Amino acid sequence: METPYTDHLTVDDYEQVYEPAEDTFLLLDALEADIPYIRKIKPLICLEIGSGSGVIVTALAKQLTETFCMASDINAHACRTTLRTAKRNGTHVDTINCNLLDCVREKCIDLLVFNPPYVVTTDDEMKNQSFAESQVSSNLVYSWAGGKYGRRVIDELLIRLDGILSTKGVLYLLALRENKPDKLISELYTLGFMAIKFLERRIPGEYLYVIKVTRK
Ligand SMILES: C[S@@+](CC[C@H](N)C(=O)[O-])C[C@H]1O[C@@H](n2cnc3c(N)ncnc32)[C@H](O)[C@@H]1O
C-alpha cells in the first residue's frame, strides 16, 4: 500500500491534529501485510476510528475501491483534515465527528481500524475529556492520553465491539506493551473474539503491537 501524500498539511494542522508517526506506520504496514485477507472478506464498509490526519483510511480507500470507507474522530479538525487528505490523494472518505462509534448502525462494519490514545496517564489527565469538551478545545491530549494502563478508550471500544462488527468483521487495533496486550487478548476471547498479535515493533521508548481481532 502506498503511503498517502501529506504535503498539503501544514505546521498549523499538526498543532490540532495528530501527526503520522511510528504507530501510524506500523498500522499501515500491518494492513498492507494483511491486504490479501482483507480483500478475501470483501468488506462493504470500512471505518477508521480516530483518523487524525487521515493517512490510514486514505490508504485503505485507495486500495479497496469497492468498499465504502469512512472515518470518525472526536476532533472536528481531524475530520476536516481527513477529507483533505483523501482529496489530495484522489479518493473519497466520509467523516463523522463523534465519539468512537456513535452514529454507526449495529453490526455493519466489516473492517475496523483504530490507533487509539494509548499512552498511560493519570485518569485526572482524562477527566475533562468528553465529546462536548473536544468541540471547544484544540488540545491534542485526545490523541494520546489513555488513562490507567492507557486502556480507557480501548476498553470503551471493547465493550461496544460486538454491537458494531459484522459477522465477517475484522478489527486492527494498535496497542502499547503497557496496555497489557496479553490481557487484552484474553478479555477479547471472553467477549467472543479471537485475537492475535499480528505485528509488533520496538521503536525508541515504546514497544508497539497491532492486534488483529475476528469473531470466534
Ligand atoms: C494516536 S491518534 C491516531 C491518529 C491517526 N489514526 C494516525 O494513526 O496517525 C488518535 C486519534 O483518535 C482520536 N480520538 C481519541 N479519542 C477518540 C474517541 N473517543 N472517539 C473518536 N476519536 C477519538 C484523536 O482525536 C486522534 O485523532
The ligand as an ORCA input file, in Angstrom:
! r2SCAN-3c Opt
* xyz 0 1
  C      -2.981      8.279     18.185
  S      -4.044      9.335     17.252
  C      -4.090      8.419     15.717
  C      -4.365      9.289     14.505
  C      -4.236      8.557     13.157
  N      -5.186      7.482     13.048
  C      -2.846      8.017     12.982
  O      -2.655      6.799     13.146
  O      -1.930      8.816     12.695
  C      -5.653      9.009     17.979
  C      -6.819      9.689     17.284
  O      -8.022      9.259     17.913
  C      -8.875     10.367     18.132
  N      -9.734     10.011     19.276
  C      -9.404      9.948     20.579
  N     -10.439      9.545     21.330
  C     -11.470      9.338     20.456
  C     -12.820      8.929     20.611
  N     -13.321      8.630     21.814
  N     -13.603      8.842     19.512
  C     -13.097      9.143     18.273
  N     -11.829      9.548     18.070
  C     -11.019      9.635     19.138
  C      -7.934     11.536     18.387
  O      -8.566     12.783     18.159
  C      -6.818     11.217     17.392
  O      -7.083     11.780     16.124
*
